Amino acid sequence: MDKNLNPLRLIIALGLIVYLGWLLLKPSPSEALVVQETTPTSSSAKTALPTAIPTPEAAPALPCPGNIEQVTLSNYEIRLKISGSAERILVYTDQGNVTASTLEAGSAGEYRVRTPGPATAVQLDNCEPLNLR
């Protein structure tokens, strides 16, 4: 070995090699992640269903009382302006779904919901989901 090669140089070189290896081996954001959701199939049995896209809940017979007027997205948060009334906000992400109560998420028609990743769809109560892709 070279006498001029000191331990600091070895640590830096090893760190660079580990970092580049991590960059090459981590999954790309374009790969879809599978989310496990449990849905009741009978009164006592539950089954896990894998899903990669949001599945809308059963549509109500009445028109939706709430309406999404504006959506602002960031990587770990979604901001909504809502007209009308809603009890909950359901945000779909590739990392999992987030449900927030409108009483806790904001007021006066402006709401903020923290998410585990970028949002792909948002839904008020049992209304039709709004696709954000």
Phi, psi and chi 1 to 4 in degrees:
 res  aa     phi    psi   chi1   chi2   chi3   chi4
   1 MET       -  158.2  -68.6 -164.4  114.8      -
   2 ASP   -76.6  136.0 -173.3   11.2      -      -
   3 LYS   -71.9  -24.7  -71.4 -176.0  178.7 -176.8
   4 ASN   -80.3   -9.9  -66.8  -27.5      -      -
   5 LEU   -81.2  102.6 -166.0   60.7      -      -
   6 ASN   -91.4  167.7   61.0   21.2      -      -
   7 PRO   -60.7  -31.2  -20.3   27.6      -      -
   8 LEU   -64.1  -41.0 -178.9   60.0      -      -
   9 ARG   -64.0  -39.1  -69.9 -179.4 -175.6  169.7
  10 LEU   -64.7  -41.2  -72.5  173.0      -      -
  11 ILE   -65.2  -43.1  -68.0  172.4      -      -
  12 ILE   -64.0  -44.0  -68.9  172.4      -      -
  13 ALA   -64.0  -43.0      -      -      -      -
  14 LEU   -63.5  -40.4 -176.9   63.0      -      -
  15 GLY   -61.6  -42.5      -      -      -      -
  16 LEU   -64.4  -41.4  -75.4  172.0      -      -
  17 ILE   -64.2  -42.8  -69.1  169.8      -      -
  18 VAL   -64.9  -43.0  168.9      -      -      -
  19 TYR   -63.5  -45.3  176.7   68.8      -      -
  20 LEU   -65.1  -37.1  -68.7  173.8      -      -
  21 GLY   -63.4  -40.0      -      -      -      -
  22 TRP   -64.7  -41.1  176.9   76.0      -      -
  23 LEU   -62.4  -37.6  -75.4  176.3      -      -
  24 LEU   -74.3  -30.4  -68.3  173.3      -      -
  25 LEU   -95.2  -15.1  -64.1  176.9      -      -
  26 LYS   -72.1  150.2   77.5  174.5 -171.1  172.2
  27 PRO   -69.8  143.9   21.0  -28.1      -      -
  28 SER   -76.4  152.0   67.0      -      -      -
  29 PRO   -64.8  -17.0    0.6    0.9      -      -
  30 SER   -78.0  -16.1   63.2      -      -      -
  31 GLU   -73.6  132.8  -65.0  177.4    8.0      -
  32 ALA   -78.4  133.6      -      -      -      -
  33 LEU   -92.5  142.3  -61.8  175.8      -      -
  34 VAL   -94.2  127.8  176.1      -      -      -
  35 VAL  -106.4  133.7  179.1      -      -      -
  36 GLN   -91.8  124.6  -65.3  -77.1  -27.9      -
  37 GLU  -122.0  141.5  -73.1 -174.2   -1.2      -
  38 THR  -104.3  132.9   57.8      -      -      -
  39 THR  -129.2  135.7   56.0      -      -      -
  40 PRO   -71.5  130.8   21.0  -27.2      -      -
  41 THR  -104.3  -25.2   55.6      -      -      -
  42 SER  -144.8 -173.9   67.7      -      -      -
  43 SER   -67.9  -28.4   59.9      -      -      -
  44 SER  -119.5  -18.6   62.2      -      -      -
  45 ALA   -99.6  141.8      -      -      -      -
  46 LYS  -129.7  145.3  -70.8 -171.6  175.7 -177.4
  47 THR  -126.7  146.3  -25.1      -      -      -
  48 ALA   -93.8  127.2      -      -      -      -
  49 LEU  -114.8  121.3  -61.4  173.8      -      -
  50 PRO   -76.4  139.9   24.3  -29.2      -      -
  51 THR  -147.2  141.2  177.1      -      -      -
  52 ALA  -111.2  -16.2      -      -      -      -
  53 ILE  -122.4  154.1   56.7  171.4      -      -
  54 PRO   -65.2  138.1    6.7   -9.0      -      -
  55 THR  -108.7  120.5   55.2      -      -      -
  56 PRO   -67.4  146.5   20.7  -27.7      -      -
  57 GLU   -77.4  172.4  -65.3 -179.1    7.3      -
  58 ALA   -59.3  131.1      -      -      -      -
  59 ALA   -73.7  136.1      -      -      -      -
  60 PRO   -73.6  158.7   28.3  -33.8      -      -
  61 ALA   -74.0  -29.6      -      -      -      -
  62 LEU   -91.2  155.4  -59.1  173.4      -      -
  63 PRO   -65.5  154.8   15.7  -22.9      -      -
  64 CYS   -69.1  133.4  -66.8      -      -      -
  65 PRO   -77.4  -19.3   25.6  -31.1      -      -
  66 GLY  -113.2  153.0      -      -      -      -
  67 ASN  -138.8  133.1 -172.5   22.9      -      -
  68 ILE   -83.9  119.0  -60.6  172.2      -      -
  69 GLU   -92.9  -38.3  -67.7 -178.8  -10.5      -
  70 GLN  -147.5  141.8 -178.9  179.5   -0.1      -
  71 VAL  -128.0  130.5  177.4      -      -      -
  72 THR  -120.6  125.0  -53.7      -      -      -
  73 LEU  -109.3  144.5  -64.2  172.5      -      -
  74 SER  -136.7 -179.4   67.9      -      -      -
  75 ASN   -65.2  -35.7  -77.0  -22.5      -      -
  76 TYR  -127.4   24.0  -61.3  101.7      -      -
  77 GLU  -159.8  149.2 -177.9  179.0   69.7      -
  78 ILE  -129.9  135.6 -177.0  169.3      -      -
  79 ARG  -116.2  134.9  -66.3 -178.8 -176.4 -162.9
  80 LEU  -126.7  146.1  -57.7  168.7      -      -
  81 LYS  -114.2  122.9  -73.9 -169.1  179.3 -179.3
  82 ILE  -122.1  136.1  -61.5  172.6      -      -
  83 SER  -106.8  149.4   64.9      -      -      -
  84 GLY    88.0 -153.0      -      -      -      -
  85 SER  -128.8  149.3   64.4      -      -      -
  86 ALA  -154.3  148.9      -      -      -      -
  87 GLU   -96.4  -31.8  -67.9 -179.5   12.6      -
  88 ARG  -143.9  157.0   67.1 -177.2  173.9   99.7
  89 ILE  -120.3  125.5  -58.2  168.2      -      -
  90 LEU  -111.0  119.8 -178.8   58.6      -      -
  91 VAL  -112.3  126.0 -178.8      -      -      -
  92 TYR   -96.5  133.1  -63.0   96.2      -      -
  93 THR  -134.2  166.1   68.3      -      -      -
  94 ASP   -69.1  -23.5  -70.7  -24.1      -      -
  95 GLN   -87.6  -12.3  -70.2   76.9   19.6      -
  96 GLY   146.7  167.3      -      -      -      -
  97 ASN   -95.4  147.9  -58.8  -22.6      -      -
  98 VAL  -124.6  129.9  176.8      -      -      -
  99 THR  -112.9  129.5  -57.0      -      -      -
 100 ALA  -128.0  142.5      -      -      -      -
 101 SER   -80.9  138.1  168.5      -      -      -
 102 THR   -68.7  -23.1   54.6      -      -      -
 103 LEU   -68.4  -31.2  -62.4  174.8      -      -
 104 GLU   -98.1  -23.4  -62.9  172.3    0.7      -
 105 ALA   -85.3  -14.1      -      -      -      -
 106 GLY   165.4 -166.9      -      -      -      -
 107 SER  -159.9  171.0   63.1      -      -      -
 108 ALA    55.9   33.3      -      -      -      -
 109 GLY    84.9   -2.3      -      -      -      -
 110 GLU  -116.4  126.8  -63.7 -174.2   13.4      -
 111 TYR  -134.5  146.6  -57.9   91.8      -      -
 112 ARG  -127.9  130.6  -64.5  172.1   64.0  175.8
 113 VAL  -128.1  124.7  179.5      -      -      -
 114 ARG   -79.8  137.6  -52.7 -118.7  -19.7  136.7
 115 THR  -126.8  157.5   60.0      -      -      -
 116 PRO   -76.5  -10.3   25.2  -32.2      -      -
 117 GLY  -168.8 -175.0      -      -      -      -
 118 PRO   -60.7  136.2  -19.7   29.8      -      -
 119 ALA   -75.6  141.5      -      -      -      -
 120 THR  -109.0  -25.1   57.4      -      -      -
 121 ALA  -158.2  157.6      -      -      -      -
 122 VAL  -138.4  146.8   64.8      -      -      -
 123 GLN  -142.5  138.1  179.0  178.2    4.9      -
 124 LEU  -100.9  128.9  -64.0  177.6      -      -
 125 ASP    43.9 -123.1  -67.0  -28.0      -      -
 126 ASN  -107.8   21.8  -72.6  -28.5      -      -
 127 CYS   -73.7  171.9  -60.4      -      -      -
 128 GLU   -67.6  135.7 -173.4  173.3  -30.9      -
 129 PRO   -69.4  147.9    4.5   -3.0      -      -
 130 LEU   -97.9  116.1  174.4   64.1      -      -
 131 ASN   -76.4  128.6 -170.4    1.0      -      -
 132 LEU  -104.3    3.1  -59.7  174.6      -      -
 133 ARG   -87.2      -  -73.4 -170.2  177.8  177.6
